[in-house]
Structure formats: C-alpha cells, structure tokens
Amino acid sequence: MPGFLIPERYKAHESSVDDLMIVSIIWGVTIAAGLFTASKAYKQSKAMYARTRHLSTYTIMIWAEWTASMTIGVLCWCHIRGYIEPR
C-alpha cells in the first residue's frame, strides 16, 4: 500500500546484483569515513571537555550531524536491501 507521497501508479524497482555491489562499496566507504570522523570528533570533544569542563555548541552539533548522517546511511541501506518499503 503506497504512502502519503507515493502515487497509486508507483511500481517498485527491484535491486539487481550490480546495484547491490555498487551500494555495498559506497556503504563500506561511508562506514570507514564515519569511523574516522567519529574518532576525530571524540578526540576534539575530549580535549574541549578537559579544557572547559562542559560541552560547547560546536561539539553538540558535530555529534548531532554525525548521528544524523549515520542514521540516513542505515535507512538507505535498509531500503536498498528491501527491509524498508517506500512510504
């Protein structure tokens, strides 16, 4: 059953093996970049907290952006794999 923004004539596209291989490579690069970014953000957060004894707006925004990016990546991966239907 289509969702609010999906018209009745919508026909789902099945992912081919080639699509899944390309997405897997991109997903792997995303995870690697995410881990690198998280380690850098952790070092910066730890240094800032040691210096000021509180979290700054910058630190909170960095972690919020990282969380949002990783969440979008997981949702896209689940959609491509067919775990989440379009709504």
PALUMFI-701728 format. One record per residue: residue in three letters; x, z, y of N, C-alpha, C in turn. Coordinates in steps of 0.02 Angstrom, whole numbers, padded with zeros to 5 digits, always signed. Atoms other than C-alpha are relative to their C-alpha. Layout:
N
ALAXZYXZYXZY;...
//
This chain:
87
MET+00042+00000-00059+00000+00000+00000+00045+00000+00062;PRO-00043+00004-00059+00077-00053+00165-00012+00058+00048;GLY+00004-00053-00049+00111+00072+00302-00031-00023+00065;PHE+00031+00012-00065+00055+00078+00482+00026-00064+00033;LEU-00029+00057-00035+00175-00055+00547+00013-00061-00045;ILE-00012+00055+00046+00180-00167+00393-00066-00038-00011;PRO+00062+00038+00008+00052-00308+00388-00018-00009-00074;GLU+00025+00009+00069-00053-00343+00233+00036-00058-00035;ARG-00033+00059+00031+00039-00509+00203+00073+00013-00018;TYR-00070-00016+00015+00208-00421+00184+00013-00004-00075;LYS-00020+00005+00070+00296-00462+00021+00070+00028-00006;ALA-00065-00033+00007+00440-00351-00034+00052-00048-00029;HIS-00056+00040+00023+00609-00433-00062+00039+00040-00051;GLU-00039-00033+00051+00696-00387-00223+00074-00011+00015;SER-00072+00005-00013+00882-00350-00200+00034-00031-00061;SER-00038+00032+00054+00998-00461-00301+00062+00041-00014;VAL-00062-00035+00018+01157-00403-00386+00052-00010+00056;ASP-00047+00013-00055+01259-00486-00247-00016+00044+00061;ASP+00020-00044-00056+01159-00391-00115+00024+00071-00013;LEU-00019-00069+00017+01192-00227-00205+00075+00009+00001;MET-00073-00006-00002+01378-00263-00222+00026+00003+00072;ILE-00020-00001-00070+01397-00301-00037-00019+00066+00033;VAL+00023-00063-00029+01295-00148+00011+00042+00058-00027;SER-00042-00053+00028+01400-00041-00107+00067+00004+00035;ILE-00064+00000-00036+01560-00094-00020-00009+00030+00069;ILE+00012-00026-00067+01487-00059+00151-00016+00075-00003;TRP+00017-00071+00008+01416+00108+00090+00064+00040-00013;GLY-00063-00035+00013+01589+00157+00024+00042+00007+00063;VAL-00036-00004-00063+01670+00116+00191-00033+00050+00046;THR+00037-00048-00042+01534+00216+00279+00015+00071-00021;ILE-00015-00068+00024+01565+00368+00169+00072+00019+00019;ALA-00070-00015-00018+01754+00356+00197+00007+00014+00075;ALA-00003-00012-00072+01732+00340+00385-00035+00065+00019;GLY+00036-00063-00013+01607+00483+00383+00041+00061-00018;LEU-00043-00057+00020+01727+00597+00290+00058+00008+00049;PHE-00054-00003-00050+01869+00553+00409-00026+00030+00065;THR+00029-00025-00062+01756+00585+00558-00017+00074-00005;ALA+00018-00071+00009+01694+00750+00486+00062+00044+00001;SER-00062-00041-00001+01872+00811+00458+00028+00006+00071;LYS-00024-00001-00070+01922+00764+00636-00045+00045+00043;ALA+00047-00041-00038+01764+00845+00707+00008+00074-00018;TYR-00011-00070+00021+01796+01002+00604+00062+00029+00034;LYS-00061-00024-00033+01973+01017+00673-00012+00013+00074;GLN+00014-00009-00070+01911+00993+00850-00047+00060+00012;SER+00047-00055-00006+01767+01115+00825+00035+00067-00010;LYS-00037-00061+00014+01882+01246+00751+00046+00019+00058;ALA-00045-00013-00057+02008+01228+00893-00039+00023+00062;MET+00040-00019-00058+01873+01237+01026-00029+00070-00008;TYR+00029-00067+00012+01792+01389+00947+00053+00054+00006;ALA-00055-00049-00006+01960+01478+00934+00019+00011+00072;ARG-00019-00005-00070+01993+01442+01117-00053+00034+00043;THR+00053-00024-00045+01822+01484+01193-00047+00050-00032;ARG+00044-00044+00038+01731+01585+01058-00074-00018+00005;HIS+00068+00025+00004+01574+01478+01075+00002-00076-00009;LEU+00003+00073+00010+01519+01301+01033-00023-00033+00065;SER+00018+00037-00061+01511+01178+01176-00054-00052-00016;THR+00049+00053+00008+01379+01045+01204+00031-00060-00034;TYR-00036+00056+00031+01508+00914+01155+00003+00009-00076;THR-00006-00013+00072+01535+00996+00985-00067-00007-00035;ILE+00067+00004+00030+01349+01011+00951-00023-00073-00004;MET+00021+00071+00000+01319+00828+01000+00039-00040-00051;ILE-00040+00035+00050+01462+00768+00889-00029+00012-00069;TRP+00028-00016+00066+01390+00859+00737-00071-00027-00008;ALA+00067+00029+00004+01213+00802+00778+00004-00075-00014;GLU-00008+00072+00010+01270+00620+00788+00026-00015-00071;TRP-00026+00009+00067+01369+00636+00627-00055+00009-00052;THR+00055-00014+00047+01219+00711+00537-00051-00057+00001;ALA+00049+00054-00005+01102+00576+00603+00027-00064-00032;SER-00030+00060+00029+01222+00436+00553+00002+00003-00077;MET-00001-00008+00072+01244+00504+00377-00070-00003-00030;THR+00069+00001+00024+01056+00528+00358-00026-00072-00001;ILE+00021+00070-00002+01022+00348+00412+00033-00039-00057;GLY-00035+00034+00054+01154+00288+00289-00032+00015-00068;VAL+00031-00019+00064+01074+00384+00145-00069-00033-00006;LEU+00066+00032+00002+00900+00320+00190+00004-00075-00012;CYS-00009+00072+00011+00961+00140+00199+00021-00015-00072;TRP-00022+00009+00069+01049+00156+00032-00059+00009-00048;CYS+00058-00012+00044+00892+00229-00049-00051-00056+00005;HIS+00046+00056-00008+00788+00087+00024+00025-00061-00037;ILE-00028+00059+00034+00905-00048-00041-00004+00009-00076;ARG+00004-00014+00072+00908+00035-00214-00071+00000-00026;GLY+00069+00002+00020+00718+00038-00214-00031+00069-00011;TYR+00027-00068+00007+00696+00227-00213-00052+00015+00054;ILE+00046-00009-00056+00605+00220-00045-00033-00067+00014;GLU+00037+00061-00015+00469+00090-00016-00007-00008+00075;PRO+00011+00009-00072+00443+00011+00156-00067+00031+00020;ARG+00062-00032-00024+00313+00105+00258-00010-00017+00073;
//
